[in-house]
């Protein structure tokens, strides 16, 4: 038993679907953060005292780390932050002299996206089970 999340983790196809959904959500979040210069929660980044010249490397590496290094465990999901540029942590969390300009966090939208995926799969499974029972017992199938 263990609930719908355990069922998703036990089914490799559903687990991969959840990972793919998570990747799409995180990549979109990263792209929006860099485009709008806001954190994943919609707060504007603090401007830098000396504007930096962006090469796009940080965004590209963040997206690559999501696409190549995201996986799910029984405790949640992980993404390989080690695949990012070495200075990503200063951008995301700031230092004494550099303001944080986060692009990497689990926002409410990310959680809602994952919850919706799990709910949709639970409904699909429930309807499938009901359909199988109705077809077996009465020869009726719902579409």
Helices and strands as residue ranges (DSSP letters): H 3-10, H 12-36, H 57-69, E 70-73, E 76-79, G 81-83, H 88-93, H 108-138
